[in-house]
Amino acid sequence: RDPKKITQGPLLQLEEIVALLPVVISEGSARRCILTYKHQIQDIESKIDTFSEDELNRAHSLYSYISIAYIRGSQGIAYIRGSQGFEQDTREKKNIPVLPRYIASGWIKISEKIGRNPMLDYSDCVLDNWERLDKNGPISMDNLRLLSRFTGVVDEEHFFKTHVIIESEASPVIEALQRAFECIERKDTSGLMVQFKSLETCLFRLTRTCLPIMFASTKRDGALCDYYIFFHQLRPLIKTWTVIYDGFYDNKPRRFMGPSGAMSSVLPCIDILLGVKMSSIRLSKMLSAFEAYIPSDHRDFLVNLRRKVNARDYVSGLKSTEPHLVYSFNSIIDRVLDFRWSHFQFVKKYVIEQAPKGTEATGTGGTPAFKYLHQHITDTEEARIILESSTPIFQPSQAAQAEFLIPKIDLAQDSIETPQGEARGNQWEIERQKFWKVGTNGFLCAVVPPIWTLQTAPESCKVLVILSRAMPNACVANGPFRAMVEGRKSEMIAFAESLEDLNVTEAHTACSLLAYIQAGYKASGYARNDERKDEDSVELPDWISKPFRKLAEKLDRPARVSYLDLVLLNWHIQKDDIKGRTDRGPTRALMKEGRIKIVHRFLAIPVEQWFWGMHVAIEGEATDAIRAISNGLQAIRKDDILEFTGCLDALAQGIRSIIGCHPDPYPHPSRAELVLMRRLKGFIAPDDTLRDLACFVYSGHSAILPALFKFLGVKRGRHKLQIWRDNSVKFMPTEHRKFIGVIEHSMSARAYLKTLTLQQRKTRRRLHDVAVLEVSFNRCIEQLLRFCSRRSQLVCRCVPQEAQWFREVQMKKEAEHLTRSHCALLIGRKLSGAPTPALAPSVPTAALKAFVKTQQMKDSPDIRKRESVGAPIRVKRRSSDQSEGSLIY
């Protein structure tokens, strides 16, 4: 029967906690969340004796997930390289973690009643952890959903659901196995032959149809169970642990194995029938230990099978008279080996190849993966029955050739508007301008976004908090998020009626939460097919879309999820971590210390926190660049060359600080960003192409690149990146658009520099200052090119499918326009015959000499010919800043 889903009673409190686990684990607030339910958890212990068997099994699973989150999800998920591969780095790393009594007591009592250990086991996350979406439908991948999960990504869902399918499709295997034992007991060789044939057919189907599901992929999501996500983000949560259960086991550490496929009863049953023996004493003891983690009914079943005569012993005695039985028996051995070799390929890809070099890869159950699997394969080979060469092989009878039929498994798997809000009163406008004041926290909001909880959110907005925190758990695998939203229709309508009561900060927070909710509402309705179907399109109900549009219009922002929600409004810094720095918001230093946290999330995985946290730091570090641009515009108006030169030097340093927010090297394999973008696309860009997604990763809807390009006067192009930058302005906050507009309607740095060189009255001092200014300008261009290069590298990691197009087409054009924006105006005057006095010895001349060489090259007939046919020109140019090394374009 299907696992019991708790809808009422005392266990409903545990269900509420487990539903929040993806969010609180990624936030690092699991312990704080669980502690708020302390009294409810304590009350459950007194009611355990009244639970049915199904409720006990479900309760064990709920306690297991909560306990894992308490121990391993309390400080977020961070990993270090350890002796057993990637291990979690928590504050309890040097000490043995302690599970508090109010959790351990009920968990241990339930474990004793059902005869299992107080640890997350195979039954908790597979056998008792699924439900059918259609209660009358088949057990298939499309009709299953997990009851509990640690993350909000499809990878965890797909991994455990594949095991559910394997267990379900193994039902004919168990039936054939039982009938085979009955035939042996009756000494019915003809019937045994039929069961051997049935068993072989079932095993073939299990191996060739069910195991490959693990490697399934779609164009939209790629591998549905990505090996990076499994090894680095799911496995550290579910692997073997050593924990002190407060008040139990004499308060001594107890080591329990994590969930493992070895806890399944399918292959142990087959091994018993075939007489497969484990030759390694160590691994044999481990297999015996695993049986303490399987359901008691399964253990009793295995014990009863071991008391019977196995097929190998029975058939070995008949090999001289019934050689066809030996042949069929060995065919079953081949099918088991086929299964084990296929499973080994999975373990190799998902565990062995992901483990750091020089370390022994271990399974989640603690077994040495390579040795264990190879030993089991070898022992299965040894179970073959060897026929003498003189023994004839008879053809099986017609009855033995009867096919065993198995039911076939089912493997089927906006236009954007930016309303321009009118002024809603002077006070509202003043507050809105303060909220987005450019330069206070870079391009981030000037006011630290509030973190709403059920205790701190306005009464009318609490429904938004509930839905946004349920999203990672409820959206994955065609989850019930849409039903959850529709179930709170009355609360959403009440919220819509209270919009006028919100202040600017509350309105921004509410609108951002609505953006997340509407994105989750749409994403949870999409089928996971390779191609989008028309019926997958989801229209938002009016009671969601109307308040969202009204708030967006009032705040003068786009009515859809955008960079504003993902980054600019999605951050906070723990108060104790600022260390007295109150003058600056999120910075590169705080990012590297892990201080910057995102508030809202779709997937609840560490790489999502890292990705958006990095962009929060980039926007925060833009403060110096913004200040340099503002001061530079004033210097141009005052025609103050020396002051403007200082502004350009400050701008170059500011761009260098922004570049420093990009990790070098990256803290994880590029596979992480690839999977992240695949999983996020359905939320943030469901209708966009991969090339659009690449452009979004490159510059988002950030004001940084548009401001830098316009201020420096970089020549405009017609390539896709330039078009994206132009279009992205309408997604920015009003104050950002105004800042860009001021720059656009002012004289650019390049235009000002050109004006200086064309002035008629020139003095020796004037030319010296212009030369220094020109060098400073070119240094800014070089830093901007470095910044674009780092963004290009990130795009190639996030969207590798379009890496070649991005590098060879878009980035090449981008770099070409930046390179051509270098100034060699003084050199041009000299080459054109205009008198140029000698420069002072103190002036840096390395860049000027480089530009002389460049200009001379461009004047050569060969270069002009290459330019006329569009051939690339490769010019080596050395930066005047030796610390930055050489640049080659």
N, C-alpha and C positions, 0 to 999 in steps of 0.2 A: 504494500500500500504506500501511497505517497506520504512523505514526511508531514508532520503536523505543523501548520502555521498558526502561531498564537495570535488570536484576535481579541481575547479578553482574559481576565484573571490576573494573578500576581506576576506571572511571567511577562506580561505586556510591558512592564517597566524595563526589563532586560532587552526586549525588542526595540524599545525607544533608544536605549543606549547604543545598541549595535547599529542602528540606522544612522547614527551620527559618527561612527568610527572613521569613515574615510576623511571627513573634514577635520575632526579633532586630532587624528594621527598626523595629518599633514601640517596642522597648526602647531603640534607639539603640546597640545592642551588636553590630552586624553585623561591624565590623572585628575586634573581639575574638574573635567566634565563628569568622570565616574564618581568623584567624591560628592558631587551634588546629589547623587542618588544613593548615598550611603545607607540611609535609614530604610529606604525601600528594598535595597538588596538584603539588608539584615532581616527584614520581616519575611522574606521568602523562605528562609531556612526552616521556620516553624511550620510551613505548609507543604514541605517536600513529601511527607508521608501520604498526602492526599493525591499526589500526581499519578496519572496513568503512565503506562510504559512509554507511549508516544511523547507525552509531556516531559518525562524524565530524559529521554534521548534529546529532545529539542533543548531542554534546559542545560544539559551538558554542553551542547554546542554553543549556546549563548554565553555561558560562563567562560568557555574556552576563548572565544573571540574577545570578550571583555578583559580577561586576564592577560592575553597576549598584548592587547592595546595598552594596558596599564604598565606592563614591564617594558615593552619595546617601542611603544608609540608615544611616550610621555615627553620626549624632547625633540619631536620631529624625527625624520629618518635621515641620518648621516652615516656615511660608511668610511671605514679605513681598511687598509690592507693588513690582514692578519694571517696567522698560521693556517687558518681554515678558509682562506679566500677573503672575500669582502665581508667584513663584520661590522656590526653596528657600533658606533662610537657614541655612547651616552655618558651622563655624569656618573653613572654607576659602573663604568667600565672596569675600575680597579676593585670594586666590591661586588659581592654576590647580591643580586637584587632580591628584595623581600616582597612577597605578595601579602597584602594585609589580611588580617583575620576575617574581616567582614565579607571578603570575597572568597578566601580559601575555605572557610568553614562550610558554606553551602555547596561549593564545587566538590569538595572531598566527600561530603555526605552523599551527593548524587552519584559520584563515581563508584562508591562502595555498593550502592543499591543496584547498579546495573553492571557491576563487575568490570569496570574499566579504570584507567589511570586519570588523574587530574591534569590532563594535558590535551592540547588541540591534537586530535588524531584524524585518521582517514575518514572515519564515520562522520565526524563533526563537519568537515569541509566538503565531503562528497556524498556519502550515503544518506545523510540526514539533512542535506543543505540544498534542496531544490524544490521547485514547484512548477506546475504546468500553467502556462498562460491560458490555454484552452483546457479546462478541466477534463473534457472528453476527448481531447486530441492525443496524438502519439507522444511517446518520449523521444523527442528529436531536438536537434540543436536550436531550431527556430521556435520551438514551443516550450523551452525550458528557461528558467531564470533562477539564479542563486538566491537563497533566503538571506545569507549573511556574506559580507565582504569587507576587506580591509582598504581597498582603493576604489576609485571611480573609473577605472579603465577597463576596456573590453578584454584585455589580456588575462587578467585574473579570472574573469567570468568564463572565458573560452577554455582556459586550462582546466578548471575544475569540472566544467560541463562536459568536456571530452571524456573525463573519467566516469561521469555519470552514464554517458552513452555506452562506454565499454562495459560497465557493470550491468546495464540493462540488456545489451545484446549478448552478454555471457549467459543469459538464462537458458537458451537451448543447450549450451555447453554443459551446464550443471545437470540438466535433465538427461542428456545422453550419458553423462558420467554415472549418474545414479542407476540408470537402466543397465549400463555395462557391469556394474558391481552385482546387480541382481542376476544377470546372465552367468557371471562367474560363479555365484553361489549355487545356481541351478545346474552349472556345467553345460550350459546351452551355447555351444560353439557357433551355431548358425545365427542365433540371436546376437551373440557378441560381435560377430562380423558386421551385422547391420548397425550396431551401435558404434563400432569403430569407424565405419564409413560416415555415419552422422556426425560423430565427434570431429573427424577430420574436416568435414565440410564447414562445420560451425567455427572451428579454429581458423580455417582459411578466411572466412568472412570477417572474423574478429580482427585478423591481422591486416588484410588488404582493404577493408572498408572503414573500420573504426579508428585504428591507430593513425592513418593519414589525416584524420580530422584535425589533429594537433597542429599540423603544418598548413592548415587552410589559410588562404589569403584572399583579399579582394583588392580591386583597384583603388578603392577609397581608403581602406585602412591598412593595406599591406598585410603582413603576417598578423593574424588575429591574436596569436599569442607570441609576442616578440620575445626573443631569447634575452635581450637586454633587460626588459621590464621584469621578466621572470627572475633572472638571477640576481640582479642588483636591487630590486625594489620589492619583490614579493617574497623571495626565498629568505632574506634576512629576518622577516617577520615570523615565518612558520618553521624555521629549522629547530633542531634539538636545543634544549636549554637546561641550565642548572639554576634552581631557584630555591629560596627558603620560604616555606609555607608557614607563615606566622602562627605559632601555637600548635603546630602539627609536626610529626616525624622528629620529635625532640628538638625542634628548631634547627635541624641540621640540613645542609643543602641536599636537594634531591635532583637527580638528573633524569629527565624524561625525553624520549625520542619525539621528534616532530613528525607530522603526517608524511607517509611514504606509500608508494605503490605496493611495497612489500606488506602492507597491512591489509591489502585486498585478499579475499579468500579464493579468488578464481584460480590463479596459478598453483597455490598450495594444494588445492583439490586435484588438479591435473597431475601434479608431481606425485601425489599419493597413489593415484591410479596407475601411473606409468612406472612407479618404483624408482623415481629419481632421488638419489641420496646426495647430500652435501658433503663433499670429501674434506672440506676445511672445517676443523673443529671450531675455530673462531667465528666464521661466518654462520656455521650451524647454530651456535649459541645466539647469534644476533637474530636469526630467523625465529628461533624459539621465543626470544624476548619480544619480537614484534607481535606475537600472538596474544600477548597480554593487553594489546591496544585494540583488538578487534571485538565486535559485539559478542556477548557470551553465547548466543545461539550459533554463531559461526564457529566459535571454538568447539562447542559440543559436536557440531557437524563434522569438523576435522578429526576430532578424537574418535568418533564412531567409524569414520572411513579407515583410520589407521588400524582398527581392529580386524578389518577384513583382509582377505587375500587379494593382493594387487594383481593387475593385469600382467605385469612382467613375469611374476613368479608363475602364474597360471599358464601363460602362453609359452614360456620357456620349456615347460614340461610337455608341450604338444608340438614342438617345432619339427619333430621328425614325422608326425602324422598329419599336422595341420599347418603346413608352411605358409599358406595364404593368410593365416592369422598373424604370423610373424611379419609378413610383408605389410599388412595393414597396420600393425602395431608400430612398425618403424616409420610408416607414413605419418602417423600421429606425432612421432618424435620430430619428424621434419617440420611439421606445422608449428610445434612448440618452439623449435629452434628459430623458425621464421619469425614468430612473434617476439622472441627474446632479442634477435638481431635487430629487428625494427625498433624495439624499445631502446636498445643500446644506441642506435643512431640518434634517437631523441635525446637521451641523456648526454651523449657526446656533444650535441649542438647546444643544449640548454644549460649544461653544467660543466662538463670537462673543458670545453673550449673557452668558456667564460671565466674560469678560475685563473688567478694570476700565475704566471709561469714560475715553476719551482715549487709549487704547493700541490698537495694532494687534494683533488676535488672530492667533496663528500656530498652525499644526498641529503635531503631535508631530514631523513631519519637518522643521519649520522654514519651511514655506511660508506666505506671507501668505494666510490662509484665504479671506478675502472676495475679494481680487483674483484669486487662483489659480482658484477655482471659477467665478467669473463669466467669467473669460477663457476657460476651457475650455468653458463653456456657449455663449458667443458663437462660438467657433471651430467647435463642433459644428453650430450653426445655419448657418454659412457653407458647410458641406459639402453642403448640399442641392443637388440638380440641378434647375434651373429649366426647366420645359417651356414651349414657346411656346403661346399661347392657342389656336392653330388646330390643334394636335396632338390627335387624338382619343385618348381613354383606352379601351383594350380591356379586356374582362373577362378575368381570368386563366383558364387552362385548368383542367380537373378535376384534373389531376395537381398543379397549383400550389396547389390548395385542400386538398390532403391535410394532415391534422393531424399534428403532431409530438407524440407522447405522451411525457410526462415522469412518472416515478414521483412520487406525491404525497408531499410533505414532512410529517413527523409533528411537529406543534406541541404535542402533548400534554405537556403539562407534568406530680394525686395528692392524693388526699386528703392533707392536711398534718397531721402529728402532731408534737407537741412533747413527747417523752418526758421525764418528770421523773426524772432520775438521782438515785439515792441516794448518800450519802457513800461514797467508796471509800478511806477512810483519812484521818486527820487531815492528814498531810503533803500528800497530793494536793489536799485541799480548800484548804489554805493556799496552795499554789502556784496553784491555779485562781483564788482570790480576788485574789491579787497580779496575775495576768495581766490580769484585767478590772477592776482598781481604778479606780473612777470618779473622774475629775478629774486624773489624772496626764497623760494626753494627751487631755483632753476625754472623749468617749465612745468613743474608739478604745482598742484594747488598750494596756495600760500598758507592755508589753514590745514592743520593735520586732520585727515578724514577721521570721523568718529568710528569706533568699533561697536556696532549695535549688537546687543544681546537681548534676550527676553526681558532682562531687568532694566536695560538702559535705553531701549528703543522707544519712541513715542507709541502710545497705545494703538493708534491706528496702523502703525507700520510694523507691528510684531508679526503679522502674517508674512511680510516680505522676508523677515529674518528666518522664520520657520522654513519657508520654501527654499530659500537660497542655501541654507545649510543641509537640506535634504537632497539637494540636486546631485552631487557626485554619486550618491548611493542609488538614487531613484531614476537616473537618466540612462545608466548603462544597460545594454542588452535589451532595448525596447522596454525599459522599466516603466513603472507606474507614475512617473512624474506628472504627466498630463492629467491623469486621474486625480492625483493629489492636488494639483492646482484647481481643477474643476470642483473638487470637493470643498474648496475654501472660497467658492464664488461669493458668498454673502460677505465674507470678511474683506475680499478684494473690492467689492462694491462700496462697503463702508469706508475703506481706505480712499477710494476715488472721491468720495464726498467730503473728505477732510483735507484736500490738497492745499486749500487756501490758508490753512492753519500752520503750514510748514515754513520755517525760516529758510534762508539760502542754503546753509550747510545741510539741513535736514532734507531739503528738496533735492540737492545734488546726490546725497546718499541714497535716498529713495529711488530716484530715477536710475541710478547705476544698478541697484538691486533689481529693478524692473527690467533693465536691459539683460541682465543675467537670466532672469526667470523666463523672459520671452525667448531667449536663445535656447535655453534648456527645454522649453515647451515644444519648440519646433524640432530640435534635435532628437528628442525622445520618440518622435513619431515617425522617423525615417527608417525604412527597412535597410538592413545591412547588405545591400546587393552591390554588384559591380556598377550598375547603372541606376540612376535615379529614375523612378517612375512618376508619372503625373499624379497618381493617387497618393504619393508620398508627400506632396505639398501640403503644408499645414497653415491654415488661416487662423490668426489670433482672434479670440473672441473679443467683442467690443469692450467688455468690462476689464480687459487687460490692455488692449491697444489704445483706447481713448484716454485713460489717465496717463499712459506712457507718452502719447503724443502731446497731451496738454502740458505735462511737466517739461518735456523736451522743448516745446515752444517757449515756455516761460523762462527756461534757462538758456535758450538760444543754442541748442546742441542737437546733434542728429538723433533721430528716433530709432536707433538700433544699437546693438553692442558694438563698441569701437575701442580704439586705442585709449580714449579718455577713460573708459571703464576698466580696461585691462591693466593700465599702468598709472595714469595720472591721478586717479582717485582710489587706487587699490594698494595702499601701503600704510604701514605704521612702524614705529621704532619703539621697542620696549624702553620705558622710562629709565630703568636702572642702567641701560646700556649706552646712554648718550655720553656719559662721563663728563658732564659739565659743558658739552658743546651745545649751546642753545641758539647760536647764531646761524647755524646751517641745518638744513634738513638732511635727507638721505644722501650719503656720499660714498665714494669708492672705498674709503677705509671701513665704513660701517658695513658695506656689502661684503668685503673680504672677511670680516669678523662674524658674518652670519647674523647681523643685527637687523637687517631690513626684512620685514615679513609682509607677504601679501595677505589681504583680508578675505577676498572672494576667489573661488576656484571652481573649475569644471571637473577636473580629473582627480584632484587630491593625491598627486604623486610628487616626489621631491624635485624632479626636473622641471615641473611646472612652476614651483616656487623659485627655483634658480633662474629660469628664463625671464619671468616677469620681474623678479627682484633685480636682475642685472639691468633691465631697462629703467626701472625706478631709479637706480643709482646713476645711470647715464643722464636721465632728465634732471636729476638733482645736481650733478656735477656741472651742468650747463650754466650755473650761476656766474662763474667767472667769464665765460664767453659772452653771456648776455650783457654783463657790465662793460666788457671791452667794446662790444658793438655800440651800445648806447653812448659811451664816452667818445667813441670814434666818430659817430654822427655829429656830435657837438663840436669835436675838433675840426671836422670838415667845414662846418658852418662858420667857425671862427678863423678858418684858414691858418691853423696852427700846426705846422709840419712836425715839430718836435713832439708835441702832445699826441698827434696822430700816430707817429712812429711808435711811441710807447704803448698806445692802444693796440696796435698790430702785434707788438711783441707779447702783450698780455693775452691777446686772442690766440696766438700760436700756442701759448702755454695752456690756455683754457681748452683748446682742442686736444692737446696732448693728455690732459686730465680725463677728458671724455674717452679717449682711446684706451686709457688705462683701466676703464671699467670692463673691457673685454678680456676674458681670461686668456692667459698664455703661459703654459698650455691649458687646454680645456680640462675641467675636472673629471670628465667622463668620456667614453667613446662617442663618436659622432652619431652612433645608432640612437642615442638618447634623444637628440633633437629631431631626428627623422621620425621616430615613433611619436614624439610629442606633437609635431605638426599634423601627423596623420590623425591622431586622436582629437586634436583641437579643431580641425578644419570643419567638422560637422557643426560646431558651435559658433565659431567666429567668422567663417567664410564658406558656408554650405554651397552657395551657388557660384563661387569664384573658381577660376581655373588655377592650376598649379603655378602658372606664371604670375597670376595676380597675387597668389600667396607669397611667391618669391619677392615680389615688389613690396608687399606688406612687411615681410621680415626685414627687408633692406632699410626701409625708412618709416614704416608704420604711418600714423597720422601725426608724427612728431613735427614740431616746428624747428628742430635743430638744423637739419640739412637745408630746408628752404631759407632760413635766416642767414646761414653761412654763405650759401650760393649767391643770394641777392646782395648781401653786404659786400662781399668781395668782388662782385661783378663778373662771376663766371659766365662765360658765353652760353647762351641757351641752346639746347639741342631739340630734336624732335623724336628722340628715342623714348621707349616706354617708361623708363625711370623718371625722365623729366615730366612726362604727361602725368604719371602717378603723383609726383610731388605737387604739380599744379592742382590736381583734383583733391589732394588730401587736405588742402587748406580749409575746405568747407566743413571738414569733420573736427576742426580744432575749436577750442573754447574761444569766445568772443575776444578776450584780451590777447590771445595768441594771434588771432587774425589781424587785430589792430597793430600789433607789434610788427608783423610781417608787412602790413600796409605802409607803415611809417618808413621801413627800410626801403620798400619798393619805390616810394615816391621821393626818396632822398638820393643824393649823388653817391654812387658806389665807390669803394676804395680804388678800384682800377680806373674808373673815370676821373677821379680826383688826381690820381697819380699821372694820368695822361695829360690832364689840364696843366699840371705844374711844369711838365717838360715842354709844353707848347707856349708858355708865357714868353713874352718878348724880353722883359727886363730880367736878366740873370746875373747873379754875382757868383764869385768863387764859393762863398759860403752856401749860397742857395743850392748850387749843384751838388755840393757835398751832402747836404741834408736830403736832397731828393734821392741820391744814390743809396744812402742808408735806408731811406723809406722803401725804396724799391727792393732791397734785400729783405727787409722785414715782411713786405707783402708776399714775396715769393716763398718765404718760410711758412706763411699761413697757408698758401696754396699746397705746399708739400705736406703739411700736417693734415689738411683736409683730404688730400689724396690718400694718405695713410688711414685716415678714419674710414673713408669709403672702401678701402681695401679690406679692413677688418669687418665691415658690414658684409662685404661680398663673401668673405670666408664663412661668416655665420649663415648666409643664405645657402651656400653649397653644403653645409652640414645639415641644415633644416630641410631643404628641398633638393636633395641630390639628383632627383629625376630631371630637374631643369638646370643642373649645374653647368653643363656645356653651353646651353643657350645663354645663360646669364653671364658667364665669364667671357665667352668669345664674341657675343653680340652686344649685350647691354653694358656690361662693365667696360668693355673695350671702348665703346663710344663715350661713356662717362669719363674714363681716364683721359681720352683724347681731348675732350673739352676742358678738363682741368689743366692738362699739360699746356694747351694753347693759351690758357689764361695767365701763364707766367709772363712777367713784364721784362722786356729788354728795351725799354724806350730810350734810355740814354745811349745804349749801344746802337740803336737804330739811328739816332741823330748823328753819331760819329760816322756810321757807314754811309749815310746820305750826304755827308760833306759839311754838316753844320759844325761850327766851331765848338769844341768842348775843352775847357780848361782842365789841367791835370788835377786829379783828386788828391786830397790830403792822404799822407801815408797811413793814417790810422783807419781809413775806411776799409772794410772787408771787401776784397776784390775777387774772391774765389768764384762767387756766383756770377759776377760780371764777366769774367773770363769764359766761364762756361757758356754764357749767352752769346758772347762773340763767336765762339766756335760753332754754336748752334745756328746762328744767323748766317755765317759763312757757308755752312753745310747746305742750308736751305737755298742759298743763292747759286749753288752749283747746278749745272745743267742736268746732272744725273738725278739729283734730288727732285728737281722740278718735273722731270719725266716720270719719276716714281709717284709723285703726288698726282699727276694728271691721270694715271691709270688706277689710282686708289690703292697703291701698294703701301703697306705699313712702313713707317719710318722709325727706326730704332735709334734713339739718341741717349747716350749715357750722360747723366747729369748728377753731379755730386752736390749734396746739400751743404750749405755753409755751416750748418749745425752738426759738428762732427759726431755728437752723441747719437744722432739719428741714423748714422751710417750713410750708405750710398743708395740712391734711387735710380732704377733703370726703367725707362718707359719705351 
